[in-house]
Amino acid sequence: MSIVFEDHGETVRIRDETNQRQYRLTIPADSQLSASDSGVFSPYRDDEAGIDFAVEETRTFTADTFGVPELVVGLIRRLDGSLVADIHDAGGKRFPEDAYVVELDPHLKVFIRFEGAFRIIYEEEGFRVLLEDETEIYVGARSVSRTPRRTLTVDESIESVYRVLNQFGDSLVTLSPERSWPTLRDHPPRVKHDPTAETLQERTPETGIELHVPRDREFLYAAAPLAYYLDAHVVPSPNPRVLSEGDEVASFADASAFAFSQDVQEMLKHQFTLDVLTRLEGFYPVDLFERELLTYADVGINWRELYELELSERVVRHQEIPRSVTRRVEPRWRTTATVTGAVENVETLPYLIDELALIQPLREPKTDPEASEMAEAVSSFLRTPAEDSEAGHRFVSPEKGESIESVYAGDGVPVGSSKLLVEGYEADLSREATPSDISIQVVCNDESMRHEVEEDLYGGREEFPFTVETAFGVSVSELRDILQSDRDFIHYIGHLDGEYFYCPDGRLDPAELDDVGVRAFLLNGCESFGQAEALVRAGASGGIATVSRVADERAAEVGVMVAKLLDEGFSIRGALELARDHQLIGSQYVGVGDSGLSLVQSEGGIPTVTDVWTTNEAGMYSVVIKTYPSDGAGMGSLYRPFLGRVEKYFMSGGETARVRVTERELQEFLEQDYLEPVVFEGEFFWSPDVIERYLS
């Protein structure tokens, strides 16, 4: 079990040691926390509706109150799963005698069961439940860890790819619209390529949906996310299309794999967005802003009817709704993945599908001259060791599309994208759960970059403890020991050249390491891509590297910003893309390995950036909040800001409506997160700086 309860007197700390996520509750000082049977949470389960109170560990205590000292999304339900109220709409109300379950959805699933009448009061941070009588209260939790449950071994035949794609949909927990929740889409099975493998057993999905795809790996890889989400039966055909119960529902371009991929992406976005809007008819009838927009637009959709249809019928009805309808409200997708048709790239599919990434082939498989020119231009900066090193990389330029993040799987070094290495994902799968706080090692082997270390980079949140160590002038043997340790993150500052780490007493070749224990890294030095690849292939999960020389001063600025974004819960790719969006870095920084991982949990559940503008009215501001899906809150998650009079939920990946708030409301919102990224009148800041400069 990965769930651990820690009793700290008046505070109960719940830890998910697999994902290094945690949560807190407050209880009376005289209450005794004790173990309990988790069966108290399992009288009701409905996979089709997406209701599941199952937990891994349970504790109980007797009291007439408990507190949740965080601003999180929470729902009050009866034992049959029916919704009673949203926590944040329940203040001041009295709830009559009954049996209740409070469902909290922060960074791991937490359920609190009790019986009796109660009311809720809001506190400075979070809320408190006040029962009219003392009663036994049960607290249960389960991990939201997403790992493959089995492995498929495939040979080099094209037929094996069809069989793999037909296996993926079996990982869906439900075929109802609720599968648009990330927690109801289990991780597809792991795939291993082996030329000597026996023929993979065939699975024929029984949804009535067929996806016809040409016998070409680039076409098949691009079709994989849609095949998974629809649990479609993928069959060979020169005429790419989707059929439901034998009737054509959609047809796709066949002129090229890239054109085909764009059509497939459009259908996936359309089907997915409509499912998110439709699932409100089930056990999650919350006020969703995007659904309200379509209601005002009078699009004439019978959501209840859609919800009650079987999948094959619903897919047809969804396709009858104009694409223009969903374009108005769909979230910005998290990831576009450019995947070449290499045989071994079949191994990347489960990890990309787990993110519900949009997959496309490399449009121009040749070296991009502009990319090479960019790299040469960037290399004109003078940050090198005594002897210059030319890494000799082949640069490629994948098309990012409109997604927040982009990743590339194939030969060469991507420009403006991250390099996917399957070894990074597999390293995380084999990593053992740790009972310790998140451990970070900062290494500075360049005295001229010491000011980068002097910033308070990590661990500013008291409720999410970090262990941060800093070392200067680290020797070869000391650096080797650090890289082989089980630390969560290493932030390296110093000279690199595409091959070696330079230390005061010599140089370290990471290619000679075969047992790297560090999970993630930031290698802030020149041409560190080669070292990053070596670390991932030797056991690290992922990190950030450079593909060219970088100037000392600029590297320090980038190091500080990226470190703070990672500390805020942004994924590696998300941090890089945000920095690029605001022109704070160029394409010389790339993610390597599993660059979708998040080092820590976001304080608000989903990483955000707050855009703020002044208005013509003194003391009033206009605010829009942009959300960034992450591995803890993927596509299909919802976000509710605790800002002013906002009472709506918003799709993760989208942005909130523009809200007018007072100076006090804005300051209170920014103070909820100790280091919120803020774009104030077009300029990037951290929230404490905005408060000090404009709101104090």
Secondary structure by P-SEA (a helix, b strand, c coil): ccbbbbbcccbbbbbccccccbbbbbccccbbbbbbbcccccccccccccccccccbbbbbbccccccccbbbbbbbcccccccccccccccccccbbbbbbbbbcccbbbbbbbccbbbbbccccbbbbbcbbbbbbbbbbbcbbbbcbbbbbcccaaaaaaaaaaccccccccccccccccccccccbbbbbccccccbbbbbcccbbbbbcccaaaaaaaaaaaaaaccbbbbbcccccccccccccccccccaaaaaaaaaaaaaaaaaaaaaaccccccccccaaaaaaaaaccccaaaaaaaccaaaaaaaaaacccccccccccccccccccccccccccaaaaaaaacbbbbccccccccaaaaaaaaaaaccccccccccccbbbbbbcccccccbbbbbcccccccbbbbbaaaaaaaaacccccccbbbbbbbccccccccccccccccccccccbbbbbccccaaaaaaaaacccccccccccccccccccccccccccccccccccccccccccaaaaaaaaaaaccccbbbbcccccaaaaaaaaaaaaaaaaacccaaaaaaaaaaacccccccccccccccccccccccccbbbbbbbcccccbbbbbbbbbbcccccccbbbbbcccccccccccccccccccccaaaaaaaaacccbbbbbcccccccaaaaaacccc
